[in-house]
Structures are given as structure tokens and as C-alpha cells.
Amino acid sequence: MSTFKIEGGHQLKGSIQPQGAKNEALQILCAVLLTPEKITIHNIPDIVDVNKLISLLKKLGVKVEKLAHGSYTFQADDVNLKFLESDEFKVDGRGLRGSIMIVGPMLARFGKGYIPKPGGDKIGRRRLDTHFEGLINLGATFRYSKEEQFYGVEAKKLKGAYMLLEEASVTGTANIVMAAVLAEGRTTIYNAACEPYLQQLCKMLNRMGAKISGIGSNMLLIDGVDALGGTEHTMLPDMIEIGSWIGLAAMTKSELTITNVSWNDLGIIPNVFRKLGITVEKQGDNIHIPAHTNGYEIQSFIDGSILTIADAPWPGFTPDLLSIILVVATQARGSVLIHQKMFESRLFFVDKLIDMGAKIILCDPHRATVIGHDFKSTLKATTMTSPDIRAGVSLLIAALSAKGTSIIQNIEQIDRGYERIDERLRAIGAKIERV
């Protein structure tokens, strides 16, 4: 098991380019199963979770060719349906949360889709009800083996339907959309997720011949077609990485430029960091963070009450960045209440920050109050373990700002979501090595 050894307390300087979006990649890669024609995809991040999904597609019989770094072609013209019921699939599918999104395309094109209960981060329950209820609405028959924790849906022909989703699940919406594009008739999905990555999926499907309208809203109208063709697609930059680098710059009092960020797809992310007192400058399609040598001050609400930052479905603030906001607040002037609504175990990493000297009150599994140090007291280096992708990067940011040498174990969690993070950080002056 690898670890990071980090010597903190150094200012960084330079520019860093965000990788392709992990959460978009998991959707887009599953969509290649919808057509026998070739699909070319660019800006695919070279990270563990995405590489696992590409490996899974290969085992399903998808022809995969690497054109260059981040660019691949995929052709699903000879899919091995027997692999879906193999013991190997039950192991491989369980190791990746995003594998759930192969179910919709497989059901739509081949009449059946199976998946073992997916794994992923230990951040609390993530229900699959939205996925399967949507597919059942389209006419699929559902079955579940409790002993094997193995799900299955089957249908001779899917038929369009109206559905109001119980939750605006991004992966759930993606799965239903990918099934509905080949269903007979019209499907209406209300309370659909409308994240930029879901919009990217819908635009790609339309280029393949699908008929989806309402893209970017919470009501999608999908008129089914008989078949889809090939296309070319380029992924957006990863907004979670962009937020991570904003937080890193502030915590280490560094001047950083984050390049090619696709400003129009960042939503309220820059403004949330501004509420913490961080200067986020727009320079063309880049973000420039000046060195915060005098620190940064948290704003209050208009009536003077303590600022609360909470996650919400898009266009609200993404839950994946709340861990970053929390660690950045530990060195701000002022206090903030962090409210993590979606996942009940995601704030439990704060005990590691408290060990480093942060002033944090964990109110309950969903809420934490952070009292900032204003850099009058630096965080102390320590040895810690990364519990999940986002908490792992938050601890990495804390370690880079702390005095002394920190050790972060279980960095495989970080590698699941961040491409060559140690190399890229060293390029801007970070003292970090992989042991």
C-alpha cells in the first residue's frame, strides 16, 4: 500500500491544468455500449476508477484503442453478454461505483442488464432505487439476489413513460436517459439531474442520433429512436479538481493559475470560495488565485448570522467540494457551518484535522462548525489515512499547509479520482513524494 510523504509549509507557484472530469467520464464511457459504431472520446482522465471501467468494457467485448494520452476509440460491435453472468464480472463490477451505469445501455440495446452491488467510497448509503424504479417504469422486469447482492433488469422492448424522480440522482438520471433513447415512444423525466456532465451526456447522445430536449433543465423529454451511430466527444475539465486547486492556493498562500476551466460550467463554485474571502479572478478561461499573504475572511449572511455552506443538486453546490471548503475554512478569519446533506459519513474525516490542531465542532453526522485560525496557528503535521477520494485530497491540502512532515496512507483512494497528483503538485513546487 502506497503512502504520500509531504513536507508542508511551502508556498507554491505556477499553473496547473485540471484533468478531464471523472464523473462525466463514467457516464460517457458507459454510453459507448449503445451503438455498434465507433466512438472517439478525448480528455479521458488517467485515474483508477476510469481505468477500471475501461477494463470492464474490454472484458465485455468492446474494442478499445488508445490514440494518445486521454484519447481513445471504443466500438461495441461484438458484446459478450455471457460475461454479465460470470463470477469475474461479479467481482469486477463490485469494485467500481460507476459500473451501475452500464445497466441502462445494456438493457436498451440487448434487453438485459446485470450488476453486482457496486462499491466505491465509504461515505454512507447511496441508494440505487432511482435507477431501477426508472427502468421498471420503462417496462423492465427487476430481480435481485440477496445472497449474491446481484441486480438484474430484463425487457423485450422498452416503452416510453412519464416519471417523476424521487431524487435528482445524477447517475440515476444518466442510466434512465441511456435506456430511454432506444425505448419506443416518448419518455418524460421530471426532477432530472441537470449537472453539466449530464448535459454533456445528452448532447453526445443527440449527436449519435438521439432526440433529447430540455437539456440543462430538470425536465427531459426523450423521443426514442431505433438505433444510434458513432460520434466524437471531448470531456469537460473536472470541476472538483478546479475547486481543490482553489482551496490549495488559499491554504498555502500561493499564487496559482488554473488553466482551461470552462468557466460557464462551474456554476456557483467560484462564488462559494469568494464567500470564504478567497479572491477568484477570471482571466479568459483561466482562474487566477493571487497569494493570500494577509489571509482571507469568511463573510456573514446579510443579517450578520454565521455563514452556512450546504450541498444541493445542481445548480446548487456540489457535495464533492464540501470537504475542500471545510479544510480551507480552518485557516480563515471567522466561522462557518458546513452542512453535508447527501452523505451521512462524509464529515467523519474531521477528527484527523482536529488532531492537526484545527478548531472544528462536529455537531452531528451532517454538520460541522469550523472556527478559523486566521493563520495565527498553523496546522501540525501528522500521520493519517485517506478514507475516501475527496477527504483524501482535503487531508493532502491540510498537510501541504501544515508545519512539518505528514504521512498520508491509503492514497489509492486519492488515485481513484486524481491523475498523477504528486507529479503535478511537484511541478508547482510542492514537497511531496510517493513512498
C-alpha positions as CSV (number, residue, x, y, z in Angstrom):
1,M,0.0,0.0,0.0
2,S,1.5,3.4,-1.1
3,T,1.7,6.5,1.1
4,F,2.4,10.2,0.5
5,K,5.2,11.9,2.4
6,I,4.6,15.6,2.5
7,E,6.7,18.4,3.8
8,G,4.3,21.2,4.4
9,G,4.6,25.0,4.9
10,H,5.9,25.8,1.4
11,Q,4.4,28.4,-1.0
12,L,3.6,27.0,-4.4
13,K,3.7,29.0,-7.7
14,G,2.8,28.4,-11.4
15,S,-0.1,27.0,-13.4
16,I,-1.9,23.7,-13.3
17,Q,-4.4,22.3,-15.8
18,P,-7.4,20.3,-14.5
19,Q,-7.8,16.7,-15.8
20,G,-10.9,15.6,-17.6
21,A,-14.0,15.2,-15.5
22,K,-14.1,11.9,-13.6
23,N,-17.9,12.0,-13.1
24,E,-18.5,12.8,-16.8
25,A,-16.2,10.0,-17.9
26,L,-18.0,7.3,-16.0
27,Q,-21.3,8.2,-17.8
28,I,-19.8,8.8,-21.3
29,L,-17.8,5.5,-21.3
30,C,-21.0,3.5,-20.4
31,A,-22.8,5.2,-23.4
32,V,-20.5,3.6,-25.9
33,L,-22.5,0.4,-25.3
34,L,-25.5,2.0,-27.0
35,T,-24.1,1.6,-30.6
36,P,-22.1,-0.9,-32.7
37,E,-20.4,2.1,-34.4
38,K,-17.1,3.6,-33.3
39,I,-17.0,6.4,-30.8
40,T,-13.9,8.6,-30.2
41,I,-13.5,10.3,-26.8
42,H,-10.9,12.9,-25.8
43,N,-9.7,14.2,-22.4
44,I,-10.3,11.0,-20.5
45,P,-8.6,11.2,-17.1
46,D,-6.0,8.6,-16.4
47,I,-7.3,7.6,-13.0
48,V,-8.0,4.3,-11.2
49,D,-11.8,4.4,-11.4
50,V,-11.9,5.3,-15.1
51,N,-9.3,2.7,-16.0
52,K,-11.3,0.1,-14.1
53,L,-14.3,0.9,-16.2
54,I,-12.3,0.8,-19.5
55,S,-11.0,-2.6,-18.4
56,L,-14.6,-3.8,-17.7
57,L,-15.7,-2.6,-21.1
58,K,-12.8,-4.6,-22.7
59,K,-13.9,-7.7,-20.9
60,L,-17.5,-7.1,-22.2
61,G,-16.0,-7.3,-25.7
62,V,-15.8,-3.6,-26.5
63,K,-12.8,-2.9,-28.8
64,V,-10.7,-0.2,-27.2
65,E,-7.9,1.6,-29.0
66,K,-5.7,4.3,-27.3
67,L,-4.9,7.1,-29.8
68,A,-2.9,9.4,-27.5
69,H,-2.9,10.4,-23.8
70,G,-6.5,10.8,-22.8
71,S,-7.9,9.9,-26.3
72,Y,-9.5,6.5,-27.1
73,T,-11.8,4.9,-29.6
74,F,-14.5,2.4,-28.5
75,Q,-16.5,0.1,-30.6
76,A,-19.2,-2.2,-29.1
77,D,-20.0,-4.3,-32.2
78,D,-19.3,-7.7,-30.6
79,V,-20.5,-7.5,-27.0
80,N,-20.1,-10.7,-24.9
81,L,-23.4,-10.9,-23.0
82,K,-22.3,-14.1,-21.2
83,F,-19.7,-12.1,-19.3
84,L,-22.5,-10.3,-17.5
85,E,-23.3,-13.5,-15.6
86,S,-19.8,-14.6,-14.9
87,D,-18.1,-14.7,-11.5
88,E,-15.3,-12.4,-12.8
89,F,-18.0,-9.7,-13.6
90,K,-19.4,-10.1,-10.2
91,V,-16.0,-9.2,-8.7
92,D,-15.0,-6.5,-11.2
93,G,-18.4,-4.7,-11.2
94,R,-18.5,-4.6,-7.4
95,G,-15.2,-2.7,-7.2
96,L,-16.5,0.4,-9.0
97,R,-19.4,2.7,-8.2
98,G,-19.8,3.9,-11.8
99,S,-20.3,0.4,-13.1
100,I,-24.1,0.8,-12.3
101,M,-24.4,2.9,-15.4
102,I,-23.8,0.0,-17.8
103,V,-27.2,-1.3,-16.9
104,G,-29.3,1.2,-18.8
105,P,-27.4,0.9,-22.1
106,M,-27.3,-2.9,-21.9
107,L,-31.0,-3.1,-21.2
108,A,-31.9,-0.7,-24.0
109,R,-29.7,-2.4,-26.7
110,F,-29.7,-6.1,-25.6
111,G,-32.8,-6.5,-23.5
112,K,-30.9,-7.2,-20.3
113,G,-28.6,-5.6,-17.8
114,Y,-27.0,-7.0,-14.7
115,I,-24.8,-5.5,-12.0
116,P,-23.4,-6.6,-8.6
117,K,-24.0,-4.1,-5.8
118,P,-21.3,-1.5,-6.6
119,G,-18.6,-0.4,-4.1
120,G,-16.8,2.9,-4.1
121,D,-16.3,5.5,-1.3
122,K,-17.2,4.7,2.3
123,I,-19.3,7.9,2.7
124,G,-22.7,6.4,3.6
125,R,-25.6,4.8,1.8
126,R,-26.1,5.6,-1.9
127,R,-29.4,4.1,-2.9
128,L,-30.0,2.5,-6.3
129,D,-33.8,2.8,-6.1
130,T,-33.9,5.8,-8.6
131,H,-32.0,3.7,-11.2
132,F,-34.2,0.7,-11.1
133,E,-37.5,2.4,-10.5
134,G,-36.9,4.4,-13.6
135,L,-36.0,1.3,-15.7
136,I,-39.1,-0.5,-14.3
137,N,-41.2,2.5,-15.4
138,L,-39.8,1.9,-19.0
139,G,-41.1,-1.7,-18.8
140,A,-38.2,-3.7,-17.4
141,T,-38.6,-6.6,-15.1
142,F,-36.5,-6.3,-12.0
143,R,-34.9,-9.1,-9.9
144,Y,-32.4,-9.1,-7.0
145,S,-30.4,-11.9,-5.4
146,K,-29.9,-11.0,-1.8
147,E,-27.3,-13.8,-1.3
148,E,-25.1,-12.7,-4.2
149,Q,-26.2,-9.0,-4.0
150,F,-26.7,-9.1,-7.7
151,Y,-29.2,-6.9,-9.6
152,G,-30.9,-7.6,-12.9
153,V,-33.3,-6.0,-15.3
154,E,-34.8,-7.5,-18.5
155,A,-37.2,-6.4,-21.2
156,K,-38.1,-7.5,-24.7
157,K,-38.9,-3.8,-25.6
158,L,-38.8,-0.7,-23.5
159,K,-41.6,1.8,-23.8
160,G,-41.5,5.5,-23.1
161,A,-43.2,6.7,-19.8
162,Y,-43.7,9.7,-17.6
163,M,-41.7,9.6,-14.4
164,L,-41.1,12.0,-11.5
165,L,-37.9,11.0,-9.9
166,E,-37.8,10.8,-6.1
167,E,-34.3,12.3,-6.0
168,A,-32.4,14.2,-8.7
169,S,-29.7,11.5,-8.9
170,V,-27.0,12.2,-11.5
171,T,-26.1,8.6,-12.2
172,G,-29.8,7.5,-11.9
173,T,-30.8,10.1,-14.5
174,A,-27.9,9.1,-16.7
175,N,-29.0,5.4,-16.6
176,I,-32.6,6.2,-17.3
177,V,-31.7,8.6,-20.2
178,M,-29.4,6.0,-21.8
179,A,-32.2,3.4,-21.6
180,A,-35.0,5.8,-22.8
181,V,-33.1,6.9,-26.0
182,L,-33.8,3.5,-27.6
183,A,-37.3,3.0,-26.0
184,E,-40.5,3.1,-28.0
185,G,-42.3,6.5,-27.8
186,R,-41.7,9.5,-25.5
187,T,-40.2,9.4,-22.1
188,T,-40.5,12.4,-19.7
189,I,-38.1,12.6,-16.8
190,Y,-39.1,15.3,-14.2
191,N,-36.8,16.2,-11.3
192,A,-34.0,15.0,-13.6
193,A,-30.4,15.9,-12.6
194,C,-29.1,18.8,-14.7
195,E,-25.3,18.8,-13.9
196,P,-23.0,19.9,-16.8
197,Y,-21.8,16.3,-17.0
198,L,-25.3,15.0,-17.6
199,Q,-25.8,17.8,-20.2
200,Q,-22.6,16.6,-21.9
201,L,-24.0,13.0,-22.0
202,C,-27.3,14.2,-23.5
203,K,-25.5,16.4,-26.1
204,M,-23.3,13.4,-27.1
205,L,-26.4,11.1,-27.4
206,N,-28.1,13.7,-29.6
207,R,-25.0,13.7,-31.9
208,M,-25.4,9.9,-32.1
209,G,-29.0,10.4,-33.3
210,A,-31.0,10.5,-30.1
211,K,-33.8,13.0,-29.6
212,I,-33.4,14.7,-26.2
213,S,-34.8,18.1,-25.4
214,G,-34.8,20.1,-22.2
215,I,-31.1,19.7,-21.7
216,G,-29.9,21.7,-18.8
217,S,-33.3,21.8,-17.1
218,N,-34.9,19.4,-14.6
219,M,-37.4,18.1,-17.2
220,L,-36.0,16.0,-20.0
221,L,-38.2,14.9,-23.0
222,I,-36.8,11.9,-24.9
223,D,-38.3,10.6,-28.1
224,G,-37.0,7.1,-28.7
225,V,-35.2,6.1,-31.9
226,D,-34.4,2.7,-33.4
227,A,-30.6,2.9,-33.4
228,L,-27.7,5.2,-32.6
229,G,-24.5,5.9,-34.5
230,G,-20.9,6.9,-33.7
231,T,-19.6,10.3,-32.7
232,E,-16.6,12.2,-31.3
233,H,-16.7,13.7,-27.8
234,T,-14.4,15.8,-25.6
235,M,-14.9,15.8,-21.9
236,L,-15.1,18.9,-19.7
237,P,-12.4,19.7,-17.2
238,D,-13.1,18.3,-13.7
239,M,-14.8,20.9,-11.6
240,I,-13.9,19.1,-8.4
241,E,-10.2,19.3,-9.3
242,I,-10.6,23.0,-10.0
243,G,-12.2,23.6,-6.6
244,S,-9.4,21.5,-5.0
245,W,-6.7,23.8,-6.6
246,I,-8.5,27.0,-5.5
247,G,-8.5,25.7,-1.9
248,L,-4.9,24.5,-2.2
249,A,-3.8,28.0,-3.3
250,A,-5.6,29.7,-0.5
251,M,-4.3,27.4,2.3
252,T,-0.7,27.6,1.2
253,K,-0.8,31.4,0.5
254,S,0.2,30.6,-3.1
255,E,-0.2,32.3,-6.4
256,L,-1.7,29.8,-8.8
257,T,-3.3,29.9,-12.3
258,I,-5.8,27.1,-13.1
259,T,-6.0,26.8,-16.9
260,N,-8.8,25.9,-19.3
261,V,-11.5,25.6,-16.6
262,S,-14.6,26.1,-18.8
263,W,-16.0,28.9,-16.6
264,N,-19.5,28.6,-18.0
265,D,-19.8,25.1,-16.5
266,L,-18.6,26.0,-12.9
267,G,-21.9,27.3,-11.7
268,I,-21.7,28.8,-8.2
269,I,-18.4,27.2,-7.3
270,P,-16.2,30.4,-7.7
271,N,-18.7,32.4,-5.6
272,V,-18.8,29.9,-2.7
273,F,-15.0,30.2,-2.4
274,R,-15.4,34.0,-2.6
275,K,-17.7,33.8,0.4
276,L,-14.8,32.3,2.3
277,G,-12.9,35.5,1.4
278,I,-10.8,33.9,-1.3
279,T,-10.0,36.1,-4.4
280,V,-11.0,34.1,-7.5
281,E,-10.1,36.1,-10.7
282,K,-11.4,35.3,-14.2
283,Q,-8.7,35.6,-16.8
284,G,-10.1,34.4,-20.1
285,D,-10.9,30.8,-19.5
286,N,-8.4,30.6,-16.6
287,I,-8.8,31.1,-12.9
288,H,-6.1,33.2,-11.2
289,I,-5.7,32.9,-7.4
290,P,-3.3,35.6,-6.0
291,A,-1.2,34.8,-3.0
292,H,-3.3,35.5,0.1
293,T,-0.5,36.8,2.2
294,N,-2.9,38.5,4.6
295,G,-5.3,35.5,4.8
296,Y,-8.9,35.5,3.9
297,E,-12.1,36.4,5.8
298,I,-15.4,34.5,5.8
299,Q,-18.4,36.6,5.0
300,S,-21.6,36.6,7.2
301,F,-25.1,36.5,5.9
302,I,-26.8,39.8,5.3
303,D,-28.3,39.8,8.8
304,G,-25.0,39.1,10.4
305,S,-25.6,35.5,11.2
306,I,-23.0,32.8,10.7
307,L,-22.4,31.7,7.1
308,T,-23.7,28.2,6.2
309,I,-22.4,26.3,3.2
310,A,-24.5,23.3,2.2
311,D,-24.6,20.9,-0.7
312,A,-27.6,20.7,-3.1
313,P,-28.4,19.2,-6.5
314,W,-27.1,21.3,-9.4
315,P,-27.1,24.3,-9.8
316,G,-26.6,24.1,-6.0
317,F,-23.1,23.5,-4.6
318,T,-21.7,20.1,-5.3
319,P,-21.2,17.8,-2.3
320,D,-17.8,16.7,-3.6
321,L,-16.3,20.0,-2.7
322,L,-17.6,20.4,0.8
323,S,-14.6,18.5,2.2
324,I,-12.3,21.1,0.5
325,I,-14.4,24.0,1.8
326,L,-14.2,22.6,5.3
327,V,-10.4,22.3,5.3
328,V,-9.9,25.7,3.7
329,A,-12.1,27.3,6.4
330,T,-9.7,26.0,9.2
331,Q,-7.3,28.9,8.4
332,A,-9.9,31.6,7.5
333,R,-10.8,34.6,9.7
334,G,-14.2,33.8,11.1
335,S,-16.5,30.8,11.4
336,V,-18.7,28.8,9.0
337,L,-21.2,26.0,9.4
338,I,-20.7,23.2,6.9
339,H,-23.9,21.2,6.2
340,Q,-23.4,17.9,4.3
341,K,-26.9,16.8,3.4
342,M,-26.4,14.0,1.0
343,F,-24.0,11.5,2.6
344,E,-24.1,10.7,6.3
345,S,-20.4,9.6,6.7
346,R,-18.6,12.2,4.7
347,L,-17.7,14.5,7.6
348,F,-16.1,11.8,9.8
349,F,-12.6,12.7,8.5
350,V,-12.6,15.9,10.6
351,D,-11.1,14.0,13.6
352,K,-7.9,13.9,11.6
353,L,-8.0,17.7,11.1
354,I,-8.7,18.2,14.8
355,D,-5.6,16.1,15.5
356,M,-3.7,18.6,13.4
357,G,-4.9,21.4,15.5
358,A,-8.0,22.6,13.6
359,K,-10.9,24.0,15.6
360,I,-13.9,22.0,14.4
361,I,-17.1,21.1,16.2
362,L,-18.8,18.0,14.7
363,C,-22.4,18.8,15.5
364,D,-23.8,15.6,14.1
365,P,-23.0,13.3,11.1
366,H,-24.2,16.0,8.7
367,R,-23.0,19.3,10.2
368,A,-19.7,20.7,11.4
369,T,-18.8,24.2,12.6
370,V,-15.3,25.5,11.7
371,I,-13.6,28.3,13.7
372,G,-10.8,29.6,11.6
373,H,-7.2,30.1,12.9
374,D,-6.5,33.1,10.6
375,F,-3.0,31.5,10.1
376,K,-2.1,32.6,13.7
377,S,-1.7,29.0,14.5
378,T,-0.6,26.6,11.7
379,L,-1.8,23.0,11.4
380,K,0.6,20.4,12.7
381,A,2.0,17.6,10.6
382,T,0.7,14.1,11.5
383,T,0.2,10.6,10.1
384,M,-3.3,9.9,8.7
385,T,-5.2,7.6,6.4
386,S,-7.3,8.7,3.4
387,P,-10.9,7.5,4.0
388,D,-12.3,8.5,0.5
389,I,-11.3,10.4,-2.6
390,R,-12.4,13.9,-1.6
391,A,-11.5,13.7,2.1
392,G,-8.1,12.3,1.0
393,V,-7.4,15.4,-1.1
394,S,-8.6,17.7,1.7
395,L,-6.1,16.0,4.1
396,L,-3.4,16.4,1.4
397,I,-4.2,20.2,1.2
398,A,-4.0,20.3,5.0
399,A,-0.7,18.5,5.0
400,L,0.8,20.9,2.4
401,S,-0.1,23.9,4.6
402,A,1.0,22.3,7.9
403,K,4.3,22.7,9.6
404,G,6.5,19.6,9.4
405,T,6.3,16.3,7.6
406,S,3.0,14.4,7.2
407,I,2.3,10.9,6.1
408,I,-1.0,10.0,4.3
409,Q,-1.7,6.3,4.0
410,N,-4.2,4.5,1.7
411,I,-3.5,7.0,-1.1
412,E,-5.1,4.5,-3.5
413,Q,-8.3,6.4,-2.6
414,I,-6.8,9.7,-3.9
415,D,-5.5,7.9,-7.1
416,R,-9.1,6.8,-7.8
417,G,-10.0,10.4,-8.6
418,Y,-6.8,12.5,-9.3
419,E,-4.4,11.9,-12.1
420,R,-0.7,11.8,-11.2
421,I,-1.4,14.2,-8.4
422,D,2.0,14.0,-6.8
423,E,3.8,14.7,-10.1
424,R,1.6,17.7,-10.9
425,L,1.9,19.2,-7.5
426,R,5.7,18.8,-7.5
427,A,5.7,20.8,-10.8
428,I,4.3,23.8,-8.9
429,G,6.7,23.5,-6.0
430,A,5.1,21.0,-3.6
431,K,7.4,18.8,-1.5
432,I,5.6,15.5,-1.9
433,E,6.8,12.0,-2.6
434,R,5.2,8.7,-3.2
435,V,6.6,6.0,-0.9
